[in-house]
C-alpha cells in the first residue's frame, strides 16, 4: 500500500510538472527552440529531476518537445508543411467530433458548454491569455468527450500537442469566441451538419491566423500582458473578390490591389464562379450577389476585411450583414475618397448602359447632389480585359471633358477593367483621379487599423435567426454565425 501511494504521488507530481510545462509552451513563455534543462526546471518547480524527466518524455510523445544531440530537450519547431499537414488532420477530426457531439448532446452537456463560454468571455474581456488557453482546451476536450468515441481523443492528442507550439501567434480571441458561440448553438440545435461545417471553418480560420504570423526562422513570440488585441502593425489579410467571372479582370484587380496595399497586407484574390463576364446592369449585379456571398462564406473567418471589386458594388450593402469584419465596395470607397478631394465629382465609365445604374449607386451613397456627370465610352468593347489598351486615349479625353465642360473637381475611373489606369494617366488630367480598387484597399486597411468593432445593432447587424434551406454548407454556416451575432 505504501508503494502504491508513493507511485500515485510521483505520478501526480509528474502530471503537474507536465501540465505546467505544456501551459508555458502554449502561452509562449517557452518559445520554439528554447532549451528545457532538467535541473533548472526541477529547481524552479521545487521537485527532484525524476518527475521532470518523466514529464519531458510525455511531452516528447505528444510532439511538444524534441531531444537534439548536444543540446538536450528543446521546444519543438514546425515547418509550414508540418503545420499544413497537422491542420488537415485537425480539420477532419474536429469536424467528426462536433458532428457526433451535436447528434448526441444532452441538455446538461449543452449547459456545461455554455458555462465554458461564459468563462471564455470573461477571460477574453480581461485579456487573460493563460485562462483563455485553459478554457479553450477544456472546451474542445469536452466536445470530444460528448462525441462518445474514445479513439477520437487518442487520435487528436498528438495533433493538438504539436499545434500547441504555435498557439502563441494565434490569438485573435474575440473572433475565436464568436466562432465557439456559433458551434455551441449548432450543438444545442442538434444540427450535426451545421456543427461540422462550422468546425471546419473554425480550424481553417485558425490555420490562416497561425500561418500569417509564422516565420520559420524566429521563435513563437509570447503574447503581451495587456488586452488580447492585435498590434497595430500586425499582418492584415484582405479578401478581394471579383464579382465578374473574367479572370483577365481579376488579374488587373489583383495587380492594382498589390500595388496599393501597405507592407504587411496580404491580398487574397478570388473570382466569382457564376455570373457574367462583366457586370453593367442591375440584373447582372443581382446575379453576382450570391456568388460573392459564397466566396465570403468559403473564406470563413480568415479575412480581416473584404473588398468587393466591381463598380456598382454587387451584393452591397447586404453583404455587410454576413460577417463581422468590414466589407468595402469599390464604388463606395471611390465615392468616399473623391468626396474628400473635391466638391463635385464625375465618373468615367466603359459603357453607356452602365450609366443609369451607376447614378443609382451614387444616390444610394448619399452623394447624388455632388455628382457633376457620368460620361462613358460609346463604341463596343473588343474584350473586357483589354479596355485600357483599346480605349486608353478615349478615356483620358472623357476625363478632361468632365473637368472642362461639367465642372468636375475629381474624376473617378469606374469599373474593375480600369484598375490601375488612374496612376498611369494622372499626369494627363488636371484634377485628382481616383481608382476604385486602390481606394477600396486603402479604405479596408484603414478600417482594420481603426478596429471600430462589428455591428451588433442597427441596420447592418446580423439577420434574425430563422430556418433556411438550399444553401451550401459554407454559406449556411456563415448565415448561422451571422444570425448568432444578432
Secondary structure, DSSP 8 states (H G I E B T S, - for coil): -HHHHHHHHHHHHHHHHHHHHHHHHHTTSS-TT-B--HHHHHHHHTS-HHHHHHHHHHHHHHTSEEEETTTEEEE----HHHHHHHHHHHHHHHHHHHHHHHHH--HHHHHHHHHHHHHHHHHHHHT-HHHHHHHHHHHHHHHHHHHT-HHHHHHHHHHHHHHHTTGGG---HHHHHHHHHHHHHHHHTT-HHHHHHHHHHHHHHHHHHHHHT--TTS------SS-S---TT--EEEEEEE-SS-HHHHHHHHHHHHHHS-TTEEEEEEE-SSS-SS--SHHHHHHHHHHHHHHHHHHTT--SEEEE-STT-TTTTGGGGT-SSEEEEHHHHHHHHHHHH-S-EEEEES-TTHHHHHHHHHHHTT-GGGEEEEEE--S--S-GGGHHHHHHHHHHHHHHHHHHTT--SEEEE-SGGGTTHHHHHGGGSSSEEEEHHHHHHHHHHHHHHHT----SSSTTS--------S--HHHHHHHHHHHHH-
